[in-house]
Amino acid sequence: MDALRKSASFARCTDVRPDVAEFEAYEPGLSMEEIRLRYGLERVIKLASNENSLGVPPSAREALLAALSRAHRYPQAGNPRLVSALAERYRVGPERIFVGNGSDELIDLLFRIRAVPGTHNAVAFSPCFGLYVTQAKMAGVELRRAPLGSDFDFDFEAMLKLTDENTTLAFVTSPDNPSGRLAAPERLEDLARALPPACLLVVDEAYMEFADEGQSLLPALDRLPNVAILRTFSKIYGLAGLRIGYGILPERLADYLWRVRLPFSLNILAEEAALAALSDDAFRRESLRFTREGRKLISRELQGMGCSVIPSQSNFIMFSPPAEKMTARQLHARLLERGMIIRGLGAYHLPDWLRVTVGREEENRFFLELCREFLRA
């Protein structure tokens, strides 16, 4: 009896906040191995996660192997070598650079240091990167979401209408995910000037290296004190599995991020790989070349099959199959049966749309061959 009473007295020690109790675990799609086993396939191609299909840069691979012997050591606090390299690349002071465990860490910390739970709010678009939603909720911050336009273009007027004196963060992803749409830097600059005085505009440029030249907001930072830009090594640099993100921010804000960041959140192997990849211009040029060529091919061919295709400035294409031929859900399932993994967009509340990552030429052509076969039936 005493044991039962004691157990009952501690029953609440595993309780969580009511809003956290509403969270559901992230459910990833089937892995390549699961698809292989389920359908008895030898060949499985994954074009679902916007990874770089060229793989890891050879220079980064060498750097990783060389750094393994130091993996028992902590990295240098503050990752000064990577900070310095990024500052030199973007011609900004190192005090404006913050690096972390993927852009996810930056997004999480920005909510925590900028917004007072229950008082402040943030704004974004709908659909948007899912982490804006989850981390706002974890931080106890209301996230207000403006709908994108009918062609998934950015309706900044709608976003501004959601702001007030308590809005401390505004998120824009450019190029956007999942549409691939780009927000013109001139329009972003106008948005930054129109936001409430206490609001920081966070422009997530994870895919910017794939876009046409001159589309980044970076050149305007010196005249925009309320803007932070996020970038990543996960996409064009081919290091998604190492989780390396960085931000170019107002100096005071970067300083506070360094103060609250978990110690050594960017590990020694990731830092060495990032330094090598950053200086590997040949790999970056080849990644850009095959992405732009593949993007053009896939977009043209899908349109020729009657699909609706959103013009993309990223390394992926969002499209909708012709409804009279096949639904997006049906096409997604048929592709899986043949070992082709792309992304269904139900989680974005876009059940009629799919997203395919640009792969290597042979991967792109296999994807298109399957689409022709299924949509011709």
C-alpha beads as a LAMMPS data file, in Angstrom:
LAMMPS data file: protein, C-alpha beads

377 atoms
376 bonds

1 atom types
1 bond types

-500.0 500.0 xlo xhi
-500.0 500.0 ylo yhi
-500.0 500.0 zlo zhi

Masses

1 110.0

Atoms # bond

1 1 1 0.000 0.000 0.000
2 1 1 2.792 2.418 0.905
3 1 1 4.495 1.647 -2.387
4 1 1 1.272 2.392 -4.267
5 1 1 0.809 5.681 -2.426
6 1 1 4.409 6.659 -3.129
7 1 1 4.005 5.784 -6.800
8 1 1 0.842 7.870 -7.003
9 1 1 2.518 10.832 -5.314
10 1 1 5.127 10.927 -8.073
11 1 1 2.663 10.366 -10.910
12 1 1 2.817 14.001 -11.986
13 1 1 6.609 14.084 -12.227
14 1 1 6.308 13.023 -15.874
15 1 1 3.629 15.578 -16.783
16 1 1 4.417 18.071 -19.533
17 1 1 2.943 21.447 -20.403
18 1 1 -0.578 21.122 -21.873
19 1 1 0.501 22.714 -25.153
20 1 1 3.443 20.301 -25.416
21 1 1 1.126 17.352 -24.776
22 1 1 -0.582 18.217 -28.067
23 1 1 2.605 17.577 -30.060
24 1 1 2.745 14.540 -32.306
25 1 1 5.979 12.769 -33.151
26 1 1 7.473 13.553 -36.533
27 1 1 6.645 10.770 -38.968
28 1 1 9.285 10.513 -41.686
29 1 1 8.540 8.835 -44.974
30 1 1 9.675 5.299 -45.616
31 1 1 13.431 4.923 -45.882
32 1 1 15.145 3.606 -48.991
33 1 1 15.732 0.280 -47.249
34 1 1 12.080 0.022 -46.183
35 1 1 10.932 0.674 -49.756
36 1 1 13.427 -1.873 -51.051
37 1 1 12.123 -4.561 -48.686
38 1 1 8.427 -3.717 -49.023
39 1 1 8.369 -3.939 -52.812
40 1 1 11.222 -6.392 -53.377
41 1 1 13.283 -3.881 -55.329
42 1 1 16.983 -3.700 -56.067
43 1 1 16.992 -0.088 -57.240
44 1 1 15.568 2.705 -55.088
45 1 1 16.089 6.414 -55.767
46 1 1 15.312 9.117 -53.225
47 1 1 14.372 12.542 -54.581
48 1 1 12.318 13.642 -51.592
49 1 1 14.443 15.673 -49.163
50 1 1 16.135 18.351 -51.294
51 1 1 19.569 16.883 -50.657
52 1 1 22.499 17.368 -53.018
53 1 1 22.477 14.325 -55.294
54 1 1 26.188 14.730 -56.002
55 1 1 26.841 13.625 -52.438
56 1 1 29.561 14.873 -50.099
57 1 1 32.227 17.143 -51.629
58 1 1 35.486 15.171 -52.033
59 1 1 37.330 17.900 -50.141
60 1 1 34.923 17.594 -47.205
61 1 1 35.293 13.815 -47.205
62 1 1 39.055 14.164 -46.909
63 1 1 38.668 16.739 -44.145
64 1 1 36.355 14.425 -42.216
65 1 1 38.807 11.546 -42.388
66 1 1 41.668 13.779 -41.291
67 1 1 39.645 15.121 -38.351
68 1 1 38.613 11.714 -37.022
69 1 1 41.790 11.411 -34.986
70 1 1 40.715 14.549 -33.068
71 1 1 37.135 13.445 -32.460
72 1 1 37.918 12.805 -28.776
73 1 1 38.516 16.556 -28.354
74 1 1 35.951 19.311 -27.984
75 1 1 35.867 21.839 -30.825
76 1 1 37.274 25.297 -30.228
77 1 1 34.641 27.391 -28.478
78 1 1 32.848 29.735 -30.829
79 1 1 34.110 27.962 -33.979
80 1 1 36.347 30.957 -34.838
81 1 1 37.855 29.446 -37.992
82 1 1 34.483 28.838 -39.599
83 1 1 33.165 32.199 -38.423
84 1 1 36.187 33.923 -39.957
85 1 1 35.817 32.029 -43.245
86 1 1 32.139 32.941 -43.518
87 1 1 32.813 36.573 -42.656
88 1 1 35.416 36.704 -45.411
89 1 1 33.086 35.009 -47.905
90 1 1 30.276 37.493 -47.298
91 1 1 32.465 40.521 -46.560
92 1 1 30.944 41.229 -43.170
93 1 1 32.480 41.543 -39.731
94 1 1 32.890 38.221 -37.875
95 1 1 30.869 39.676 -35.015
96 1 1 27.807 39.424 -37.291
97 1 1 28.182 35.676 -37.887
98 1 1 26.596 32.902 -35.827
99 1 1 27.040 29.199 -36.577
100 1 1 25.044 26.353 -35.107
101 1 1 23.694 22.842 -35.343
102 1 1 21.766 23.432 -38.546
103 1 1 19.582 26.444 -39.262
104 1 1 17.115 24.719 -36.944
105 1 1 19.175 25.801 -33.944
106 1 1 19.131 29.422 -35.066
107 1 1 15.372 29.408 -35.594
108 1 1 14.801 27.879 -32.167
109 1 1 17.108 30.354 -30.429
110 1 1 15.602 33.359 -32.202
111 1 1 12.188 32.473 -30.816
112 1 1 13.649 32.013 -27.339
113 1 1 15.659 35.226 -27.148
114 1 1 13.330 37.552 -29.057
115 1 1 9.822 36.631 -27.946
116 1 1 8.277 36.769 -24.472
117 1 1 5.922 33.776 -24.058
118 1 1 2.278 34.786 -23.948
119 1 1 3.050 38.380 -24.912
120 1 1 4.829 38.520 -28.248
121 1 1 3.840 37.005 -31.571
122 1 1 5.542 36.068 -34.832
123 1 1 4.357 35.972 -38.439
124 1 1 5.039 33.638 -41.355
125 1 1 3.275 32.364 -44.454
126 1 1 1.060 29.323 -44.896
127 1 1 2.301 26.862 -45.962
128 1 1 5.734 27.356 -44.441
129 1 1 8.726 25.461 -43.090
130 1 1 7.311 23.269 -40.320
131 1 1 9.978 24.245 -37.797
132 1 1 8.589 27.785 -37.560
133 1 1 5.345 26.248 -36.293
134 1 1 6.828 23.767 -33.823
135 1 1 9.420 26.086 -32.319
136 1 1 6.947 28.930 -31.926
137 1 1 4.724 26.564 -29.987
138 1 1 7.629 25.278 -27.889
139 1 1 8.545 28.868 -27.045
140 1 1 4.962 29.723 -26.086
141 1 1 4.678 32.255 -28.902
142 1 1 1.655 32.789 -31.126
143 1 1 2.525 32.262 -34.803
144 1 1 0.236 34.147 -37.164
145 1 1 0.252 32.842 -40.726
146 1 1 -0.701 34.739 -43.867
147 1 1 -1.865 32.694 -46.861
148 1 1 0.321 32.676 -49.935
149 1 1 -1.197 33.920 -53.181
150 1 1 -3.039 31.667 -55.627
151 1 1 0.206 30.867 -57.467
152 1 1 2.139 30.562 -54.194
153 1 1 3.494 34.084 -54.570
154 1 1 4.279 36.173 -51.479
155 1 1 1.448 38.393 -50.248
156 1 1 3.405 40.771 -48.044
157 1 1 0.395 43.034 -47.541
158 1 1 -1.452 40.117 -45.961
159 1 1 1.544 39.446 -43.718
160 1 1 1.778 43.065 -42.612
161 1 1 -1.907 43.079 -41.664
162 1 1 -1.171 40.347 -39.117
163 1 1 1.524 42.350 -37.334
164 1 1 1.147 44.673 -34.360
165 1 1 3.350 46.308 -31.734
166 1 1 3.966 42.878 -30.151
167 1 1 5.266 41.217 -33.317
168 1 1 8.951 40.444 -32.792
169 1 1 9.723 38.020 -35.643
170 1 1 8.685 37.755 -39.298
171 1 1 9.850 34.708 -41.275
172 1 1 10.186 34.558 -45.056
173 1 1 11.809 31.628 -46.859
174 1 1 13.315 32.638 -50.200
175 1 1 13.424 30.568 -52.338
176 1 1 10.387 29.164 -50.611
177 1 1 9.808 25.581 -49.552
178 1 1 7.838 23.748 -50.900
179 1 1 7.051 25.995 -53.878
180 1 1 10.549 27.112 -54.938
181 1 1 9.225 30.656 -55.439
182 1 1 11.631 33.543 -54.927
183 1 1 10.881 36.797 -53.106
184 1 1 12.492 39.658 -55.005
185 1 1 15.061 41.426 -52.793
186 1 1 13.433 44.797 -53.521
187 1 1 10.136 43.541 -52.120
188 1 1 11.864 42.104 -49.063
189 1 1 13.565 45.430 -48.456
190 1 1 10.183 47.169 -48.635
191 1 1 8.781 44.618 -46.183
192 1 1 11.642 45.190 -43.743
193 1 1 10.970 48.926 -43.752
194 1 1 7.222 48.441 -43.254
195 1 1 7.401 46.055 -40.288
196 1 1 6.761 47.303 -36.732
197 1 1 9.859 48.826 -35.089
198 1 1 10.440 45.880 -32.730
199 1 1 10.143 43.222 -35.449
200 1 1 13.119 41.335 -36.877
201 1 1 12.739 40.091 -40.452
202 1 1 14.315 36.629 -40.732
203 1 1 14.989 35.640 -44.347
204 1 1 15.764 31.949 -44.660
205 1 1 17.997 31.633 -47.735
206 1 1 18.723 27.911 -47.401
207 1 1 18.273 27.430 -51.158
208 1 1 19.586 30.779 -52.388
209 1 1 22.751 29.341 -53.962
210 1 1 20.541 27.610 -56.565
211 1 1 18.756 30.822 -57.579
212 1 1 19.624 33.295 -60.298
213 1 1 22.372 35.778 -59.486
214 1 1 21.481 38.934 -57.594
215 1 1 18.430 37.584 -55.755
216 1 1 19.827 37.532 -52.204
217 1 1 19.052 40.235 -49.673
218 1 1 22.655 40.106 -48.427
219 1 1 23.865 43.234 -50.292
220 1 1 21.176 45.297 -48.546
221 1 1 22.041 44.269 -44.978
222 1 1 24.089 47.365 -44.198
223 1 1 21.023 49.550 -44.711
224 1 1 18.571 47.164 -43.017
225 1 1 19.289 46.959 -39.262
226 1 1 16.220 44.777 -38.644
227 1 1 17.132 41.858 -40.941
228 1 1 18.776 38.495 -40.267
229 1 1 19.671 36.038 -43.023
230 1 1 19.925 32.289 -42.459
231 1 1 21.958 29.920 -44.631
232 1 1 22.962 26.260 -44.486
233 1 1 25.561 23.726 -45.590
234 1 1 22.823 21.109 -46.105
235 1 1 21.925 21.953 -49.688
236 1 1 24.471 23.065 -52.278
237 1 1 27.381 22.015 -50.032
238 1 1 26.070 18.448 -49.642
239 1 1 26.462 18.190 -45.855
240 1 1 22.861 17.683 -44.692
241 1 1 23.795 14.843 -42.345
242 1 1 26.302 16.971 -40.427
243 1 1 23.815 19.721 -39.474
244 1 1 25.628 23.007 -40.104
245 1 1 23.706 26.263 -40.292
246 1 1 24.694 29.885 -39.947
247 1 1 23.248 33.345 -39.770
248 1 1 24.330 36.835 -40.745
249 1 1 22.680 39.065 -38.194
250 1 1 22.807 42.421 -36.438
251 1 1 25.901 42.368 -34.221
252 1 1 24.022 42.721 -30.933
253 1 1 21.696 39.862 -31.788
254 1 1 24.549 37.571 -32.844
255 1 1 26.238 38.269 -29.511
256 1 1 23.164 37.147 -27.569
257 1 1 22.856 34.008 -29.676
258 1 1 26.428 33.065 -28.763
259 1 1 25.644 33.675 -25.077
260 1 1 22.671 31.305 -24.941
261 1 1 23.804 28.667 -27.432
262 1 1 24.524 25.213 -26.015
263 1 1 28.305 24.747 -25.719
264 1 1 29.942 22.989 -28.668
265 1 1 26.674 22.564 -30.582
266 1 1 28.671 22.453 -33.831
267 1 1 30.972 19.466 -33.571
268 1 1 34.591 19.257 -34.670
269 1 1 33.908 17.002 -37.678
270 1 1 31.133 19.235 -38.974
271 1 1 33.309 22.330 -38.698
272 1 1 36.195 20.776 -40.628
273 1 1 33.858 19.534 -43.362
274 1 1 32.223 22.960 -43.623
275 1 1 35.570 24.722 -43.973
276 1 1 36.591 22.360 -46.760
277 1 1 33.256 22.598 -48.584
278 1 1 33.210 26.381 -48.365
279 1 1 36.447 26.608 -50.336
280 1 1 35.497 23.896 -52.869
281 1 1 34.405 26.136 -55.728
282 1 1 34.544 23.318 -58.290
283 1 1 32.008 21.214 -56.367
284 1 1 29.721 24.192 -55.875
285 1 1 29.828 25.091 -59.579
286 1 1 29.069 21.507 -60.608
287 1 1 26.192 21.324 -58.116
288 1 1 24.735 24.509 -59.537
289 1 1 25.191 23.367 -63.148
290 1 1 23.465 20.004 -62.800
291 1 1 20.706 21.489 -60.623
292 1 1 19.818 24.224 -63.103
293 1 1 19.928 21.852 -66.063
294 1 1 17.874 19.224 -64.248
295 1 1 15.379 21.783 -62.995
296 1 1 14.803 23.017 -66.529
297 1 1 14.414 19.478 -67.897
298 1 1 12.008 18.272 -65.212
299 1 1 9.862 21.414 -65.364
300 1 1 9.586 21.288 -69.158
301 1 1 8.794 17.574 -69.315
302 1 1 6.216 17.656 -66.518
303 1 1 4.441 20.554 -68.202
304 1 1 4.421 18.533 -71.408
305 1 1 2.584 15.760 -69.544
306 1 1 -0.140 18.198 -68.508
307 1 1 1.120 18.802 -64.974
308 1 1 0.849 22.167 -63.261
309 1 1 4.395 23.250 -62.396
310 1 1 5.416 26.118 -60.115
311 1 1 8.472 27.995 -61.469
312 1 1 11.346 27.121 -59.136
313 1 1 14.537 28.904 -58.149
314 1 1 15.628 26.015 -55.940
315 1 1 16.845 22.433 -56.257
316 1 1 13.316 21.023 -56.330
317 1 1 10.108 21.380 -58.322
318 1 1 6.568 21.445 -56.980
319 1 1 3.952 20.063 -59.357
320 1 1 0.411 18.744 -59.558
321 1 1 -0.533 15.909 -61.940
322 1 1 -3.548 16.367 -64.249
323 1 1 -6.585 15.419 -62.164
324 1 1 -8.258 13.588 -65.037
325 1 1 -5.287 11.201 -65.241
326 1 1 -4.262 10.601 -61.640
327 1 1 -4.334 12.239 -58.214
328 1 1 -1.147 13.309 -56.482
329 1 1 -1.658 10.595 -53.870
330 1 1 -2.040 7.931 -56.567
331 1 1 1.027 9.074 -58.487
332 1 1 3.069 9.182 -55.289
333 1 1 2.052 5.610 -54.444
334 1 1 2.782 4.307 -57.950
335 1 1 6.222 5.903 -57.918
336 1 1 7.009 4.294 -54.559
337 1 1 6.077 0.880 -55.936
338 1 1 8.750 1.342 -58.588
339 1 1 11.399 2.585 -56.177
340 1 1 11.098 6.334 -56.772
341 1 1 10.695 8.332 -53.552
342 1 1 9.441 11.907 -53.899
343 1 1 7.629 14.100 -51.373
344 1 1 3.883 14.161 -50.927
345 1 1 2.753 17.511 -49.545
346 1 1 -0.162 16.527 -47.347
347 1 1 1.762 17.753 -44.289
348 1 1 1.776 21.206 -45.912
349 1 1 -2.006 20.923 -46.447
350 1 1 -1.380 20.646 -50.190
351 1 1 -2.813 17.189 -50.978
352 1 1 -2.957 17.868 -54.726
353 1 1 0.751 18.673 -55.013
354 1 1 4.040 16.794 -55.020
355 1 1 7.661 17.904 -54.715
356 1 1 10.604 16.291 -56.464
357 1 1 14.267 17.052 -55.803
358 1 1 16.509 17.562 -58.817
359 1 1 18.792 14.536 -59.005
360 1 1 21.575 13.361 -61.249
361 1 1 20.709 13.128 -64.935
362 1 1 19.965 9.397 -64.860
363 1 1 17.772 9.829 -61.763
364 1 1 15.816 12.670 -63.345
365 1 1 15.232 10.695 -66.535
366 1 1 14.058 7.617 -64.628
367 1 1 11.602 9.773 -62.678
368 1 1 10.282 11.303 -65.896
369 1 1 9.995 7.905 -67.599
370 1 1 7.844 6.642 -64.744
371 1 1 5.657 9.756 -64.808
372 1 1 5.105 9.354 -68.559
373 1 1 4.164 5.713 -68.078
374 1 1 1.678 6.406 -65.293
375 1 1 0.137 9.583 -66.720
376 1 1 -0.277 8.051 -70.168
377 1 1 -2.363 5.188 -68.804

Bonds

1 1 1 2
2 1 2 3
3 1 3 4
4 1 4 5
5 1 5 6
6 1 6 7
7 1 7 8
8 1 8 9
9 1 9 10
10 1 10 11
11 1 11 12
12 1 12 13
13 1 13 14
14 1 14 15
15 1 15 16
16 1 16 17
17 1 17 18
18 1 18 19
19 1 19 20
20 1 20 21
21 1 21 22
22 1 22 23
23 1 23 24
24 1 24 25
25 1 25 26
26 1 26 27
27 1 27 28
28 1 28 29
29 1 29 30
30 1 30 31
31 1 31 32
32 1 32 33
33 1 33 34
34 1 34 35
35 1 35 36
36 1 36 37
37 1 37 38
38 1 38 39
39 1 39 40
40 1 40 41
41 1 41 42
42 1 42 43
43 1 43 44
44 1 44 45
45 1 45 46
46 1 46 47
47 1 47 48
48 1 48 49
49 1 49 50
50 1 50 51
51 1 51 52
52 1 52 53
53 1 53 54
54 1 54 55
55 1 55 56
56 1 56 57
57 1 57 58
58 1 58 59
59 1 59 60
60 1 60 61
61 1 61 62
62 1 62 63
63 1 63 64
64 1 64 65
65 1 65 66
66 1 66 67
67 1 67 68
68 1 68 69
69 1 69 70
70 1 70 71
71 1 71 72
72 1 72 73
73 1 73 74
74 1 74 75
75 1 75 76
76 1 76 77
77 1 77 78
78 1 78 79
79 1 79 80
80 1 80 81
81 1 81 82
82 1 82 83
83 1 83 84
84 1 84 85
85 1 85 86
86 1 86 87
87 1 87 88
88 1 88 89
89 1 89 90
90 1 90 91
91 1 91 92
92 1 92 93
93 1 93 94
94 1 94 95
95 1 95 96
96 1 96 97
97 1 97 98
98 1 98 99
99 1 99 100
100 1 100 101
101 1 101 102
102 1 102 103
103 1 103 104
104 1 104 105
105 1 105 106
106 1 106 107
107 1 107 108
108 1 108 109
109 1 109 110
110 1 110 111
111 1 111 112
112 1 112 113
113 1 113 114
114 1 114 115
115 1 115 116
116 1 116 117
117 1 117 118
118 1 118 119
119 1 119 120
120 1 120 121
121 1 121 122
122 1 122 123
123 1 123 124
124 1 124 125
125 1 125 126
126 1 126 127
127 1 127 128
128 1 128 129
129 1 129 130
130 1 130 131
131 1 131 132
132 1 132 133
133 1 133 134
134 1 134 135
135 1 135 136
136 1 136 137
137 1 137 138
138 1 138 139
139 1 139 140
140 1 140 141
141 1 141 142
142 1 142 143
143 1 143 144
144 1 144 145
145 1 145 146
146 1 146 147
147 1 147 148
148 1 148 149
149 1 149 150
150 1 150 151
151 1 151 152
152 1 152 153
153 1 153 154
154 1 154 155
155 1 155 156
156 1 156 157
157 1 157 158
158 1 158 159
159 1 159 160
160 1 160 161
161 1 161 162
162 1 162 163
163 1 163 164
164 1 164 165
165 1 165 166
166 1 166 167
167 1 167 168
168 1 168 169
169 1 169 170
170 1 170 171
171 1 171 172
172 1 172 173
173 1 173 174
174 1 174 175
175 1 175 176
176 1 176 177
177 1 177 178
178 1 178 179
179 1 179 180
180 1 180 181
181 1 181 182
182 1 182 183
183 1 183 184
184 1 184 185
185 1 185 186
186 1 186 187
187 1 187 188
188 1 188 189
189 1 189 190
190 1 190 191
191 1 191 192
192 1 192 193
193 1 193 194
194 1 194 195
195 1 195 196
196 1 196 197
197 1 197 198
198 1 198 199
199 1 199 200
200 1 200 201
201 1 201 202
202 1 202 203
203 1 203 204
204 1 204 205
205 1 205 206
206 1 206 207
207 1 207 208
208 1 208 209
209 1 209 210
210 1 210 211
211 1 211 212
212 1 212 213
213 1 213 214
214 1 214 215
215 1 215 216
216 1 216 217
217 1 217 218
218 1 218 219
219 1 219 220
220 1 220 221
221 1 221 222
222 1 222 223
223 1 223 224
224 1 224 225
225 1 225 226
226 1 226 227
227 1 227 228
228 1 228 229
229 1 229 230
230 1 230 231
231 1 231 232
232 1 232 233
233 1 233 234
234 1 234 235
235 1 235 236
236 1 236 237
237 1 237 238
238 1 238 239
239 1 239 240
240 1 240 241
241 1 241 242
242 1 242 243
243 1 243 244
244 1 244 245
245 1 245 246
246 1 246 247
247 1 247 248
248 1 248 249
249 1 249 250
250 1 250 251
251 1 251 252
252 1 252 253
253 1 253 254
254 1 254 255
255 1 255 256
256 1 256 257
257 1 257 258
258 1 258 259
259 1 259 260
260 1 260 261
261 1 261 262
262 1 262 263
263 1 263 264
264 1 264 265
265 1 265 266
266 1 266 267
267 1 267 268
268 1 268 269
269 1 269 270
270 1 270 271
271 1 271 272
272 1 272 273
273 1 273 274
274 1 274 275
275 1 275 276
276 1 276 277
277 1 277 278
278 1 278 279
279 1 279 280
280 1 280 281
281 1 281 282
282 1 282 283
283 1 283 284
284 1 284 285
285 1 285 286
286 1 286 287
287 1 287 288
288 1 288 289
289 1 289 290
290 1 290 291
291 1 291 292
292 1 292 293
293 1 293 294
294 1 294 295
295 1 295 296
296 1 296 297
297 1 297 298
298 1 298 299
299 1 299 300
300 1 300 301
301 1 301 302
302 1 302 303
303 1 303 304
304 1 304 305
305 1 305 306
306 1 306 307
307 1 307 308
308 1 308 309
309 1 309 310
310 1 310 311
311 1 311 312
312 1 312 313
313 1 313 314
314 1 314 315
315 1 315 316
316 1 316 317
317 1 317 318
318 1 318 319
319 1 319 320
320 1 320 321
321 1 321 322
322 1 322 323
323 1 323 324
324 1 324 325
325 1 325 326
326 1 326 327
327 1 327 328
328 1 328 329
329 1 329 330
330 1 330 331
331 1 331 332
332 1 332 333
333 1 333 334
334 1 334 335
335 1 335 336
336 1 336 337
337 1 337 338
338 1 338 339
339 1 339 340
340 1 340 341
341 1 341 342
342 1 342 343
343 1 343 344
344 1 344 345
345 1 345 346
346 1 346 347
347 1 347 348
348 1 348 349
349 1 349 350
350 1 350 351
351 1 351 352
352 1 352 353
353 1 353 354
354 1 354 355
355 1 355 356
356 1 356 357
357 1 357 358
358 1 358 359
359 1 359 360
360 1 360 361
361 1 361 362
362 1 362 363
363 1 363 364
364 1 364 365
365 1 365 366
366 1 366 367
367 1 367 368
368 1 368 369
369 1 369 370
370 1 370 371
371 1 371 372
372 1 372 373
373 1 373 374
374 1 374 375
375 1 375 376
376 1 376 377
